[in-house]
Amino acid sequence: MNSGAGFFIPQRYTIKISQEGYEEKIVTVRCTINGWYLGNVIFGGLIGLLIVDPATGAMYRLSTDIVSVSLEPKATSERTLQIIDINDLPQEYRKHLIAL
């Protein structure tokens, strides 16, 4: 994965997570400044600081290695009404019936 989107521009990734029966989630992962980029002041000089790392994207790193989300079950607005004969109702359910 590239961490740079262009000269001095960090990359941004959009992750779409979905599973049947669950609400879809979209997560954005950004790249942040790599701490070693400032090491160019000591080790790489101005070429690494102003040209090489910004051009290659090495001045950035992903802000996270792991993306973790919880998917919520889809809410169903579909409601059904089922009419059954009392003789088809199991005995354990009959004791909860209330006479009208």
C-alpha atoms as an extended CHARMM CRD file, in Angstrom:
* protein
*
       100  EXT
         1         1  MET       CA              0.0000000000        0.0000000000        0.0000000000  PROA      1               0.0000000000
         2         2  ASN       CA              1.2250000000        3.4560000000       -0.7950000000  PROA      2               0.0000000000
         3         3  SER       CA              1.2720000000        5.8630000000        2.1060000000  PROA      3               0.0000000000
         4         4  GLY       CA              1.6880000000        8.9370000000       -0.0720000000  PROA      4               0.0000000000
         5         5  ALA       CA             -0.8750000000       10.2490000000       -2.5740000000  PROA      5               0.0000000000
         6         6  GLY       CA              1.5020000000       12.7390000000       -4.1270000000  PROA      6               0.0000000000
         7         7  PHE       CA              4.2740000000       15.1450000000       -3.2610000000  PROA      7               0.0000000000
         8         8  PHE       CA              3.6910000000       16.0800000000        0.4290000000  PROA      8               0.0000000000
         9         9  ILE       CA              0.1410000000       14.6080000000        0.2730000000  PROA      9               0.0000000000
        10        10  PRO       CA             -0.7460000000       11.7010000000        2.6140000000  PROA      10              0.0000000000
        11        11  GLN       CA             -2.8080000000        8.8140000000        1.2460000000  PROA      11              0.0000000000
        12        12  ARG       CA             -6.2930000000        8.0570000000        2.5390000000  PROA      12              0.0000000000
        13        13  TYR       CA             -7.9940000000        4.6710000000        2.2490000000  PROA      13              0.0000000000
        14        14  THR       CA            -11.7020000000        3.9360000000        2.4900000000  PROA      14              0.0000000000
        15        15  ILE       CA            -12.6630000000        0.4630000000        3.6890000000  PROA      15              0.0000000000
        16        16  LYS       CA            -16.1890000000       -0.8290000000        3.1940000000  PROA      16              0.0000000000
        17        17  ILE       CA            -17.1520000000       -3.6670000000        5.5500000000  PROA      17              0.0000000000
        18        18  SER       CA            -20.3500000000       -5.5970000000        4.9290000000  PROA      18              0.0000000000
        19        19  GLN       CA            -22.0190000000       -8.8870000000        5.6830000000  PROA      19              0.0000000000
        20        20  GLU       CA            -25.4450000000      -10.1340000000        4.6990000000  PROA      20              0.0000000000
        21        21  GLY       CA            -28.0470000000       -9.2420000000        7.3110000000  PROA      21              0.0000000000
        22        22  TYR       CA            -25.9350000000       -6.4270000000        8.8260000000  PROA      22              0.0000000000
        23        23  GLU       CA            -25.6430000000       -2.6840000000        8.2560000000  PROA      23              0.0000000000
        24        24  GLU       CA            -22.6700000000       -1.7170000000        6.1010000000  PROA      24              0.0000000000
        25        25  LYS       CA            -19.8820000000        0.3290000000        7.7120000000  PROA      25              0.0000000000
        26        26  ILE       CA            -17.3770000000        2.5630000000        5.9580000000  PROA      26              0.0000000000
        27        27  VAL       CA            -14.0830000000        3.3240000000        7.7100000000  PROA      27              0.0000000000
        28        28  THR       CA            -11.4590000000        5.8360000000        6.5900000000  PROA      28              0.0000000000
        29        29  VAL       CA             -7.8030000000        5.1060000000        7.3720000000  PROA      29              0.0000000000
        30        30  ARG       CA             -5.3820000000        7.9800000000        6.9750000000  PROA      30              0.0000000000
        31        31  CYS       CA             -1.6290000000        8.0940000000        6.7840000000  PROA      31              0.0000000000
        32        32  THR       CA              0.2540000000       10.2340000000        9.2960000000  PROA      32              0.0000000000
        33        33  ILE       CA              3.7940000000       11.5800000000        9.4620000000  PROA      33              0.0000000000
        34        34  ASN       CA              6.3570000000        8.8290000000       10.0060000000  PROA      34              0.0000000000
        35        35  GLY       CA              8.5620000000        9.6070000000       13.0130000000  PROA      35              0.0000000000
        36        36  TRP       CA             11.6240000000        8.4690000000       11.0670000000  PROA      36              0.0000000000
        37        37  TYR       CA             10.9620000000       11.1950000000        8.4880000000  PROA      37              0.0000000000
        38        38  LEU       CA             12.4340000000       13.7190000000       10.9050000000  PROA      38              0.0000000000
        39        39  GLY       CA             15.5390000000       11.5170000000       11.0580000000  PROA      39              0.0000000000
        40        40  ASN       CA             16.3650000000       12.9220000000        7.6360000000  PROA      40              0.0000000000
        41        41  VAL       CA             17.5580000000       16.0550000000        9.3790000000  PROA      41              0.0000000000
        42        42  ILE       CA             20.3620000000       13.9690000000       10.8950000000  PROA      42              0.0000000000
        43        43  PHE       CA             20.8310000000       11.0080000000        8.5070000000  PROA      43              0.0000000000
        44        44  GLY       CA             19.4100000000       11.8800000000        5.1010000000  PROA      44              0.0000000000
        45        45  GLY       CA             19.9380000000       15.5590000000        4.7860000000  PROA      45              0.0000000000
        46        46  LEU       CA             17.8110000000       17.8810000000        2.7200000000  PROA      46              0.0000000000
        47        47  ILE       CA             17.5170000000       15.4690000000       -0.2270000000  PROA      47              0.0000000000
        48        48  GLY       CA             15.6990000000       12.8890000000        1.9160000000  PROA      48              0.0000000000
        49        49  LEU       CA             13.7240000000       15.5640000000        3.7850000000  PROA      49              0.0000000000
        50        50  LEU       CA             12.5050000000       17.5830000000        0.8040000000  PROA      50              0.0000000000
        51        51  ILE       CA             12.6760000000       15.2730000000       -2.2190000000  PROA      51              0.0000000000
        52        52  VAL       CA             12.9910000000       11.5030000000       -1.7180000000  PROA      52              0.0000000000
        53        53  ASP       CA             10.6000000000       10.8430000000        1.1880000000  PROA      53              0.0000000000
        54        54  PRO       CA              7.8510000000       13.2520000000        0.0210000000  PROA      54              0.0000000000
        55        55  ALA       CA              8.0080000000       11.8720000000       -3.5390000000  PROA      55              0.0000000000
        56        56  THR       CA              7.9550000000        8.1950000000       -2.5200000000  PROA      56              0.0000000000
        57        57  GLY       CA              5.4750000000        8.5640000000        0.3460000000  PROA      57              0.0000000000
        58        58  ALA       CA              8.0430000000        7.3090000000        2.8640000000  PROA      58              0.0000000000
        59        59  MET       CA              7.3750000000       10.3530000000        5.0390000000  PROA      59              0.0000000000
        60        60  TYR       CA              3.9620000000        8.8590000000        5.9200000000  PROA      60              0.0000000000
        61        61  ARG       CA              2.7390000000        5.6570000000        7.5130000000  PROA      61              0.0000000000
        62        62  LEU       CA             -0.7200000000        4.1780000000        8.0570000000  PROA      62              0.0000000000
        63        63  SER       CA             -2.2810000000        5.4810000000       11.2500000000  PROA      63              0.0000000000
        64        64  THR       CA             -3.2950000000        1.9460000000       12.2770000000  PROA      64              0.0000000000
        65        65  ASP       CA             -2.3990000000       -1.6620000000       11.4590000000  PROA      65              0.0000000000
        66        66  ILE       CA             -5.7850000000       -3.0560000000       12.4860000000  PROA      66              0.0000000000
        67        67  VAL       CA             -9.3050000000       -1.9480000000       11.6350000000  PROA      67              0.0000000000
        68        68  SER       CA            -11.9460000000       -3.2830000000       14.0060000000  PROA      68              0.0000000000
        69        69  VAL       CA            -15.6510000000       -2.4770000000       13.7720000000  PROA      69              0.0000000000
        70        70  SER       CA            -18.8520000000       -3.9860000000       15.0990000000  PROA      70              0.0000000000
        71        71  LEU       CA            -21.6010000000       -4.4940000000       12.5670000000  PROA      71              0.0000000000
        72        72  GLU       CA            -25.1690000000       -3.8790000000       13.6790000000  PROA      72              0.0000000000
        73        73  PRO       CA            -27.9440000000       -6.2260000000       12.5170000000  PROA      73              0.0000000000
        74        74  LYS       CA            -30.2360000000       -4.6840000000        9.9340000000  PROA      74              0.0000000000
        75        75  ALA       CA            -33.5310000000       -3.5170000000       11.3390000000  PROA      75              0.0000000000
        76        76  THR       CA            -36.3970000000       -5.2760000000        9.6550000000  PROA      76              0.0000000000
        77        77  SER       CA            -39.4790000000       -3.2190000000        9.0640000000  PROA      77              0.0000000000
        78        78  GLU       CA            -41.2920000000       -6.2260000000        7.6750000000  PROA      78              0.0000000000
        79        79  ARG       CA            -43.8700000000       -7.4720000000       10.1490000000  PROA      79              0.0000000000
        80        80  THR       CA            -46.1110000000      -10.4290000000        9.5480000000  PROA      80              0.0000000000
        81        81  LEU       CA            -49.2610000000      -11.7040000000       11.1330000000  PROA      81              0.0000000000
        82        82  GLN       CA            -49.8290000000      -15.4140000000       11.2520000000  PROA      82              0.0000000000
        83        83  ILE       CA            -53.2080000000      -16.8520000000       12.2070000000  PROA      83              0.0000000000
        84        84  ILE       CA            -53.2420000000      -20.4280000000       13.4160000000  PROA      84              0.0000000000
        85        85  ASP       CA            -55.8920000000      -22.7550000000       14.7730000000  PROA      85              0.0000000000
        86        86  ILE       CA            -55.7780000000      -23.2740000000       18.5610000000  PROA      86              0.0000000000
        87        87  ASN       CA            -55.6110000000      -27.0310000000       17.9290000000  PROA      87              0.0000000000
        88        88  ASP       CA            -52.3300000000      -26.4990000000       16.0690000000  PROA      88              0.0000000000
        89        89  LEU       CA            -50.8360000000      -24.5770000000       18.9900000000  PROA      89              0.0000000000
        90        90  PRO       CA            -48.4170000000      -26.6070000000       21.1610000000  PROA      90              0.0000000000
        91        91  GLN       CA            -49.6360000000      -27.3590000000       24.6850000000  PROA      91              0.0000000000
        92        92  GLU       CA            -46.8690000000      -25.2990000000       26.3790000000  PROA      92              0.0000000000
        93        93  TYR       CA            -48.1040000000      -22.1490000000       24.5650000000  PROA      93              0.0000000000
        94        94  ARG       CA            -51.7790000000      -22.7070000000       25.3920000000  PROA      94              0.0000000000
        95        95  LYS       CA            -51.2420000000      -22.0490000000       29.1200000000  PROA      95              0.0000000000
        96        96  HSD       CA            -50.1840000000      -18.4580000000       28.2720000000  PROA      96              0.0000000000
        97        97  LEU       CA            -53.3940000000      -17.6600000000       26.3800000000  PROA      97              0.0000000000
        98        98  ILE       CA            -55.9050000000      -15.2020000000       27.8310000000  PROA      98              0.0000000000
        99        99  ALA       CA            -59.6130000000      -15.6290000000       27.1400000000  PROA      99              0.0000000000
       100       100  LEU       CA            -61.3470000000      -12.5340000000       25.7650000000  PROA      100             0.0000000000
